[in-house]
Amino acid sequence: MLKPSADLIIDPKQSRYSLVVGVAKRARQIVEESEKNGQILIEKPVDLAVHDFMDDKYRLVECPIENDDEPEEENNNPVEEAAEAEAQELPVENEQG
């Protein structure tokens, strides 16, 4: 069984996680196509998917991620925002009666 290095398939800037996800998705497509056509696969779907990426039949496209290192000015935590909203909506009762 051929086990190519991930470096041969992806660019240095791409993540290995993206490769794993891409190969898994392609392998599922291969299985679905073979079931539709009534074909019996001799080779494993993951091996076929890896070869598709090696032969440049498919390629990975990654979306750029925002920089999380910069501090945020606003509080974007939905749990804290919900707690603050609930606290503002509840009427305040005086315990003295």
C-alpha distance (Angstrom), angle and dihedral (degrees) to the residues before:
residue distance angle dihedral
M1 . . .
L2 3.78 . .
K3 3.80 114.2 .
P4 3.78 107.1 -173.7
S5 3.75 120.7 -164.7
A6 3.78 115.5 -104.1
D7 3.81 87.2 -127.1
L8 3.81 89.2 67.6
I9 3.80 91.7 56.0
I10 3.81 106.0 38.7
D11 3.78 134.9 44.2
P12 3.79 117.8 -106.7
K13 3.82 89.9 -109.5
Q14 3.82 93.7 55.7
S15 3.77 123.3 86.9
R16 3.78 124.8 -116.6
Y17 3.79 88.9 -133.9
S18 3.81 89.2 63.6
L19 3.78 89.3 52.0
V20 3.80 91.9 52.3
V21 3.79 91.8 49.0
G22 3.80 92.2 46.2
V23 3.80 93.6 49.2
A24 3.80 91.2 47.4
K25 3.81 92.0 51.3
R26 3.79 92.0 47.5
A27 3.82 91.0 47.9
R28 3.81 90.0 53.9
Q29 3.81 89.7 50.3
I30 3.80 90.2 51.5
V31 3.81 91.2 51.5
E32 3.82 92.3 48.3
E33 3.83 91.8 48.5
S34 3.80 92.2 49.3
E35 3.81 91.8 48.8
K36 3.81 91.4 50.3
N37 3.80 91.6 50.2
G38 3.80 94.3 41.4
Q39 3.80 92.1 -121.3
I40 3.77 124.1 152.3
L41 3.78 112.7 -136.3
I42 3.78 115.2 -135.3
E43 3.78 94.8 -177.8
K44 3.80 121.2 54.7
P45 3.83 114.9 -96.4
V46 3.80 92.3 -126.0
D47 3.81 90.9 55.0
L48 3.80 90.0 50.1
A49 3.80 90.4 49.0
V50 3.81 92.4 50.4
H51 3.81 89.9 50.9
D52 3.81 89.6 50.7
F53 3.80 89.7 56.6
M54 3.81 92.6 43.7
D55 3.81 91.5 51.3
D56 3.84 90.4 49.0
K57 3.79 92.7 -118.2
Y58 3.80 86.0 128.6
R59 3.78 131.3 21.6
L60 3.78 136.7 -168.4
V61 3.78 120.2 -110.3
E62 3.78 114.7 -166.5
C63 3.77 124.5 -167.4
P64 3.80 115.5 -132.5
I65 3.79 115.3 -105.7
E66 3.77 125.3 -134.2
N67 3.78 117.3 -110.6
D68 3.81 107.9 -99.1
D69 3.81 93.4 -174.0
E70 3.80 94.4 81.1
P71 3.81 115.0 88.8
E72 3.77 116.1 -114.8
E73 3.78 119.8 -128.0
E74 3.78 96.7 -152.2
N75 3.78 129.4 55.5
N76 3.82 104.7 -108.6
N77 3.79 97.6 172.5
P78 3.84 105.1 122.6
V79 3.81 93.1 -158.0
E80 3.79 93.1 54.3
E81 3.81 91.6 43.0
A82 3.81 90.8 52.2
A83 3.81 91.4 48.3
E84 3.81 90.9 49.8
A85 3.81 91.3 48.2
E86 3.82 91.9 50.2
A87 3.79 91.4 47.7
Q88 3.79 90.8 52.3
E89 3.80 93.7 48.1
L90 3.82 97.1 49.4
P91 3.78 115.7 90.7
V92 3.78 115.3 -118.6
E93 3.78 113.5 -125.7
N94 3.73 123.0 -157.1
E95 3.83 111.0 -124.0
Q96 3.81 92.3 -151.5
G97 3.73 88.8 71.0
